[in-house]
Amino acid sequence: MDKLIKRALRRDADAFTELMQAQMQSMYKTARAMLRDDEDAADAISETILMCWEKMEQLKRPEFFKTWMIRILINECHDILRQRKRMYPVEEIEEMPEADDAYTNVEWLETMRGLDEKYRLVLILYYVNGLSTTQIGSLLHIPVSTVRTRLARGRDQMAQLYGVKRNGGK
């Protein structure tokens, strides 16, 4: 990955394309969790890729590429949310294609939708993107202790929501 980043920093278009493809699943999961819409997620990802290419020289330390890219993506998602001012009711269930990936599990998606956004975002960054609490704190401009608190509260909220759904469905 480091070699790809260094080549991309030298404006190697093939390396940049390969790098973005390697990050696509991570970007999709983050954008989808924030925007709750495939088309909006695709828009955010497209804008993020374009912004990363245009601003690549601003990346000072290649080891922080993923954090830098996710920050851009989160900003794009916030822009889309502000522009479109969409509200999605928690009860709305989308038809999802069958897949083994836990992220596409409808029950899991419903539970994630029930979480407060500040908890949902931290959980996605931690569990889906594999970022550390320190990286998340830096990315969101919040103290690490706040990240840990949001993780704990998000887990608690998710357990409560999941328990209600599972018990209610039996």
Backbone bond lengths (Angstrom), bond angles and torsions (degrees), N, CA, C in turn:
res aa  C-N    CA-C-N  psi(-1)  N-CA   C-N-CA  omega(-1)  CA-C   N-CA-C  phi
1 M - - - 1.447 - - 1.531 110.44 -
2 D 1.337 116.75 -41.78 1.466 120.34 -179.07 1.530 111.76 -59.98
3 K 1.333 116.25 -38.73 1.460 119.73 179.90 1.525 110.83 -65.44
4 L 1.332 116.18 -40.17 1.469 120.10 177.51 1.525 110.94 -62.00
5 I 1.303 115.98 -43.87 1.463 120.68 -179.24 1.527 110.13 -62.46
6 K 1.318 116.71 -44.73 1.462 120.26 -179.67 1.527 111.34 -64.87
7 R 1.329 116.81 -39.06 1.468 119.58 176.46 1.522 110.70 -67.15
8 A 1.320 117.01 -40.38 1.463 120.61 178.34 1.528 110.80 -63.40
9 L 1.323 116.63 -37.00 1.471 120.67 177.29 1.530 111.79 -62.81
10 R 1.337 115.85 -26.20 1.473 120.70 176.78 1.532 111.11 -88.45
11 R 1.340 115.64 13.81 1.474 123.58 177.00 1.527 113.17 68.91
12 D 1.321 117.06 33.02 1.457 122.58 173.95 1.532 106.92 -81.67
13 A 1.323 116.48 106.07 1.465 122.08 -174.87 1.533 112.11 -62.51
14 D 1.319 117.11 -37.72 1.468 120.07 179.38 1.527 110.87 -65.43
15 A 1.314 116.62 -41.95 1.468 120.56 178.78 1.527 110.08 -65.59
16 F 1.327 116.75 -40.79 1.460 120.60 179.26 1.534 110.14 -63.30
17 T 1.319 117.05 -43.43 1.465 121.45 178.53 1.525 110.65 -60.69
18 E 1.312 116.46 -46.05 1.465 121.09 179.19 1.534 110.88 -63.33
19 L 1.307 116.10 -40.00 1.463 121.89 178.49 1.534 110.71 -62.71
20 M 1.314 116.66 -45.30 1.467 120.53 -179.99 1.529 111.00 -66.99
21 Q 1.310 116.90 -37.63 1.463 119.60 177.63 1.521 110.69 -64.31
22 A 1.321 117.09 -37.06 1.466 121.03 178.46 1.531 111.30 -66.71
23 Q 1.328 117.48 -26.54 1.464 122.04 -178.64 1.526 113.07 -96.61
24 M 1.312 117.69 -2.33 1.464 122.02 -172.25 1.532 113.24 -58.31
25 Q 1.312 117.77 -46.49 1.461 120.20 -178.25 1.528 110.60 -63.30
26 S 1.293 116.69 -43.17 1.459 121.65 178.48 1.534 110.71 -62.05
27 M 1.325 116.38 -44.68 1.466 120.11 178.79 1.525 110.90 -64.08
28 Y 1.331 116.26 -43.28 1.465 119.87 -178.57 1.530 110.90 -61.21
29 K 1.313 116.51 -46.82 1.463 119.90 -177.47 1.522 111.42 -62.89
30 T 1.310 116.42 -39.90 1.464 120.23 179.13 1.524 110.57 -67.14
31 A 1.322 116.09 -50.09 1.473 120.21 -178.86 1.523 111.12 -63.95
32 R 1.306 116.96 -40.91 1.470 121.02 -178.93 1.524 110.84 -65.38
33 A 1.317 116.28 -39.10 1.461 120.26 179.01 1.522 111.20 -66.03
34 M 1.311 116.79 -36.94 1.460 119.83 -179.25 1.521 112.72 -79.22
35 L 1.323 117.02 -40.78 1.462 121.09 -171.35 1.525 114.12 -97.34
36 R 1.336 115.79 -23.93 1.465 121.74 178.07 1.528 113.68 60.44
37 D 1.305 116.24 27.54 1.459 120.77 -178.99 1.528 108.36 -152.04
38 D 1.331 116.34 128.77 1.461 120.53 -177.01 1.526 112.55 -63.19
39 E 1.340 117.09 -41.51 1.464 119.86 -178.92 1.523 110.84 -66.12
40 D 1.321 116.84 -43.02 1.459 120.16 177.72 1.524 110.56 -64.80
41 A 1.323 116.85 -39.74 1.468 120.62 178.11 1.530 110.07 -61.99
42 A 1.324 116.72 -43.16 1.467 120.65 178.64 1.526 110.70 -62.76
43 D 1.337 117.18 -40.51 1.469 120.67 177.03 1.522 110.98 -61.82
44 A 1.334 116.33 -45.50 1.465 120.71 -179.24 1.527 110.61 -63.25
45 I 1.314 116.94 -41.55 1.467 121.20 179.69 1.530 110.46 -65.07
46 S 1.332 116.81 -44.52 1.468 120.26 178.87 1.520 111.52 -59.68
47 E 1.322 115.82 -45.33 1.462 120.12 179.18 1.526 110.89 -65.20
48 T 1.322 116.49 -37.46 1.466 120.66 179.24 1.521 110.74 -64.69
49 I 1.312 116.89 -44.58 1.464 120.81 179.36 1.522 110.24 -61.19
50 L 1.322 116.66 -45.64 1.458 121.06 179.01 1.532 110.64 -61.99
51 M 1.323 116.96 -45.56 1.459 121.83 -179.60 1.535 110.80 -63.34
52 C 1.327 116.70 -41.88 1.469 120.16 178.67 1.524 110.68 -61.18
53 W 1.324 117.04 -43.10 1.466 120.66 179.81 1.535 110.34 -64.17
54 E 1.337 115.66 -45.01 1.456 119.57 -177.87 1.530 112.67 -68.53
55 K 1.313 117.61 -31.85 1.468 121.81 -173.80 1.531 113.08 -108.23
56 M 1.319 117.15 13.81 1.462 121.05 -175.00 1.532 112.64 -53.18
57 E 1.326 117.08 -35.27 1.466 119.35 -179.22 1.526 112.65 -67.10
58 Q 1.337 117.62 -15.23 1.467 120.82 178.55 1.529 112.74 -79.23
59 L 1.327 116.35 -14.60 1.467 120.30 177.23 1.527 108.09 -74.43
60 K 1.315 115.69 108.52 1.465 120.63 -174.99 1.523 112.84 -82.89
61 R 1.330 116.26 -34.31 1.463 120.19 -177.55 1.528 109.18 -126.21
62 P 1.331 117.22 112.36 1.461 121.44 -176.89 1.530 114.58 -55.17
63 E 1.338 118.10 -29.88 1.464 120.00 -178.44 1.536 112.03 -67.66
64 F 1.326 117.61 -14.55 1.458 121.26 178.46 1.532 112.34 -101.04
65 F 1.325 116.92 15.97 1.461 120.49 -177.64 1.526 112.15 -54.58
66 K 1.324 117.42 -50.75 1.467 120.13 -175.05 1.525 111.27 -61.91
67 T 1.310 117.26 -43.45 1.462 121.02 178.62 1.527 110.38 -63.18
68 W 1.321 116.87 -42.63 1.457 123.02 178.56 1.526 110.66 -61.22
69 M 1.335 116.27 -46.41 1.457 121.89 -179.27 1.536 110.88 -64.28
70 I 1.331 116.96 -43.23 1.463 120.36 -179.27 1.532 110.68 -65.64
71 R 1.321 117.53 -36.55 1.475 120.85 176.77 1.527 110.00 -60.80
72 I 1.318 116.62 -43.33 1.469 121.21 176.94 1.525 109.77 -61.61
73 L 1.336 116.63 -45.05 1.462 121.22 179.62 1.530 111.30 -60.93
74 I 1.310 116.86 -45.24 1.471 120.52 179.60 1.531 109.92 -61.32
75 N 1.313 117.31 -41.99 1.463 120.20 177.14 1.525 111.56 -61.89
76 E 1.325 116.57 -41.27 1.474 120.45 177.52 1.528 110.81 -63.29
77 C 1.328 116.46 -41.36 1.467 120.55 178.59 1.527 110.80 -62.73
78 H 1.329 116.01 -43.64 1.465 119.41 177.50 1.528 111.05 -62.18
79 D 1.330 117.45 -38.74 1.467 120.89 177.40 1.524 110.88 -61.55
80 I 1.322 116.31 -44.46 1.471 120.52 179.53 1.520 110.49 -63.88
81 L 1.318 117.09 -42.76 1.469 120.13 178.78 1.529 110.82 -62.22
82 R 1.313 116.97 -40.52 1.471 120.12 178.83 1.527 110.68 -67.74
83 Q 1.330 117.51 -44.52 1.459 121.66 -176.68 1.528 111.97 -65.05
84 R 1.268 116.78 -44.84 1.469 120.77 -172.89 1.514 113.69 -94.14
85 K 1.327 116.78 -18.49 1.470 123.16 178.87 1.533 111.53 43.02
86 R 1.308 114.36 52.62 1.464 119.98 -179.23 1.510 110.66 -89.03
87 M 1.298 115.33 139.85 1.460 122.06 174.63 1.521 107.19 -120.46
88 Y 1.319 117.20 127.20 1.453 122.30 179.06 1.519 108.90 -111.69
89 P 1.323 117.44 121.09 1.466 118.53 176.67 1.531 110.75 -66.69
90 V 1.311 116.05 144.56 1.463 121.52 -178.94 1.528 110.50 -60.90
91 E 1.315 116.12 -31.91 1.465 119.76 -176.17 1.525 112.97 -71.54
92 E 1.343 117.38 -16.66 1.456 120.37 -177.18 1.521 109.70 -69.91
93 I 1.316 116.78 123.59 1.459 121.78 179.82 1.520 107.91 -115.96
94 E 1.311 115.49 124.98 1.453 119.73 178.75 1.518 109.92 -88.68
95 E 1.314 114.92 153.95 1.454 118.91 172.93 1.515 106.84 -79.65
96 M 1.322 115.21 127.29 1.453 120.35 -177.58 1.528 108.46 -118.62
97 P 1.327 117.41 144.56 1.454 119.25 176.57 1.527 110.69 -67.20
98 E 1.326 116.05 151.58 1.464 120.67 177.42 1.523 108.76 -65.81
99 A 1.309 116.53 135.99 1.470 120.96 176.78 1.516 108.63 -161.94
100 D 1.329 115.59 158.34 1.454 120.13 179.28 1.523 111.77 -83.39
101 D 1.317 117.44 -22.29 1.458 121.67 -177.15 1.518 110.30 -59.15
102 A 1.335 116.97 128.80 1.464 121.76 -178.43 1.515 111.85 -58.74
103 Y 1.324 117.46 -27.57 1.455 119.82 -178.49 1.519 112.42 -64.50
104 T 1.327 117.62 -31.39 1.456 119.98 -178.00 1.524 112.13 -87.00
105 N 1.311 117.87 3.14 1.449 121.96 176.55 1.527 108.68 -66.67
106 V 1.320 116.83 119.21 1.459 121.82 -174.60 1.526 111.32 -60.22
107 E 1.313 117.08 -40.97 1.462 120.38 -179.91 1.529 110.59 -62.48
108 W 1.331 116.16 -41.60 1.453 120.51 178.20 1.528 110.58 -65.13
109 L 1.340 116.70 -42.46 1.464 120.40 178.25 1.523 111.34 -61.50
110 E 1.333 116.62 -42.68 1.467 120.08 178.46 1.520 110.58 -60.65
111 T 1.307 116.51 -42.89 1.457 120.85 179.83 1.523 109.92 -63.79
112 M 1.334 117.37 -44.05 1.466 120.90 178.53 1.528 110.78 -60.81
113 R 1.308 117.26 -37.59 1.470 120.96 179.51 1.517 111.64 -64.45
114 G 1.308 116.69 -28.01 1.447 120.88 -179.20 1.519 113.99 -78.10
115 L 1.327 116.29 -11.97 1.477 120.27 -179.24 1.522 111.10 -80.30
116 D 1.326 115.87 152.00 1.461 120.44 170.53 1.519 107.40 -62.06
117 E 1.330 117.21 146.07 1.462 120.96 -175.91 1.527 112.45 -58.43
118 K 1.341 117.40 -38.95 1.469 119.20 -177.65 1.521 111.28 -64.07
119 Y 1.321 117.66 -31.51 1.462 120.65 177.51 1.532 110.07 -80.03
120 R 1.323 116.81 -42.43 1.464 121.59 -179.19 1.527 110.43 -58.73
121 L 1.335 117.17 -45.94 1.457 120.89 -178.07 1.526 111.37 -63.50
122 V 1.317 117.62 -44.93 1.464 121.08 -179.97 1.532 110.29 -64.33
123 L 1.330 117.99 -41.66 1.464 120.99 178.45 1.529 111.21 -63.29
124 I 1.319 117.54 -42.46 1.470 121.31 179.06 1.532 110.11 -64.20
125 L 1.326 116.64 -46.53 1.465 119.29 -179.31 1.526 111.31 -63.19
126 Y 1.326 116.94 -36.70 1.464 121.22 -177.69 1.530 111.78 -77.32
127 Y 1.330 116.85 -53.26 1.463 120.08 -173.06 1.527 114.12 -86.26
128 V 1.307 118.23 -37.37 1.466 120.46 -176.91 1.522 111.03 -86.57
129 N 1.343 116.00 -45.96 1.464 119.05 -177.47 1.520 113.25 -89.64
130 G 1.328 117.34 -10.78 1.450 121.08 176.28 1.520 114.78 70.01
131 L 1.329 117.08 24.60 1.458 119.94 178.86 1.522 110.03 -80.06
132 S 1.321 116.06 149.73 1.461 120.73 177.63 1.526 109.07 -79.18
133 T 1.328 116.22 166.08 1.465 119.71 178.20 1.529 110.20 -62.85
134 T 1.311 117.13 -34.39 1.472 121.07 177.61 1.525 110.74 -64.71
135 Q 1.329 116.42 -44.75 1.462 120.44 179.20 1.534 110.88 -64.46
136 I 1.308 116.78 -41.17 1.468 120.72 179.77 1.527 109.70 -64.31
137 G 1.315 116.71 -44.43 1.457 120.29 178.07 1.518 111.58 -58.22
138 S 1.313 116.40 -44.13 1.461 121.29 178.71 1.522 110.91 -64.83
139 L 1.317 116.18 -43.69 1.458 122.43 -178.62 1.527 112.55 -63.07
140 L 1.324 116.36 -41.85 1.464 121.55 -176.63 1.528 112.85 -95.69
141 H 1.316 116.22 -1.15 1.471 121.58 -179.92 1.522 111.65 59.24
142 I 1.340 115.05 47.30 1.458 121.57 176.57 1.526 108.53 -133.45
143 P 1.332 118.28 155.72 1.465 120.18 178.99 1.536 111.98 -64.14
144 V 1.321 116.02 151.07 1.470 121.52 178.71 1.528 110.23 -59.17
145 S 1.316 117.38 -35.78 1.471 120.05 178.44 1.526 110.91 -62.41
146 T 1.326 117.45 -34.61 1.462 121.36 176.97 1.529 110.36 -68.59
147 V 1.325 116.05 -39.28 1.469 120.24 177.13 1.527 109.44 -60.27
148 R 1.319 116.57 -47.41 1.467 120.67 -179.50 1.537 110.93 -61.95
149 T 1.317 116.11 -41.09 1.462 120.18 178.63 1.525 110.41 -63.43
150 R 1.329 116.44 -44.65 1.468 120.17 179.45 1.520 111.57 -65.28
151 L 1.324 117.41 -36.91 1.462 120.13 175.67 1.527 110.28 -61.69
152 A 1.318 116.23 -47.78 1.473 120.47 -179.00 1.529 110.84 -63.34
153 R 1.318 116.70 -46.45 1.469 119.86 -179.40 1.522 111.28 -67.82
154 G 1.334 116.31 -36.79 1.465 120.29 177.40 1.521 111.39 -64.29
155 R 1.338 116.29 -41.89 1.466 120.48 176.83 1.534 110.13 -62.55
156 D 1.327 115.92 -44.31 1.470 119.89 179.12 1.524 110.75 -61.82
157 Q 1.331 115.55 -46.71 1.462 119.76 -179.51 1.525 110.64 -62.99
158 M 1.330 116.44 -40.69 1.460 120.99 179.61 1.531 110.60 -65.33
159 A 1.328 116.90 -41.54 1.465 120.83 178.82 1.535 110.53 -62.46
160 Q 1.325 116.13 -41.65 1.462 119.65 178.61 1.520 111.07 -65.34
161 L 1.330 116.72 -46.05 1.461 120.41 -179.89 1.522 111.06 -64.68
162 Y 1.331 116.36 -43.75 1.454 120.86 -178.83 1.521 110.23 -65.42
163 G 1.337 116.82 -42.04 1.465 120.87 179.18 1.509 112.09 -62.18
164 V 1.334 116.66 -40.70 1.467 121.01 178.50 1.519 109.56 -64.37
165 K 1.326 117.11 -44.38 1.458 120.33 -179.00 1.521 111.43 -65.01
166 R 1.341 116.17 -44.98 1.474 119.40 -177.85 1.529 110.24 -67.15
167 N 1.317 119.06 -45.64 1.453 121.38 -179.25 1.507 111.72 -68.93
168 G 1.345 115.23 -35.49 1.462 119.02 179.97 1.513 112.12 -69.99
169 G 1.338 117.12 -25.84 1.460 120.59 -177.68 1.519 113.27 -86.88
170 K 1.348 117.88 -5.74 1.473 119.97 -176.97 1.492 111.06 -92.74
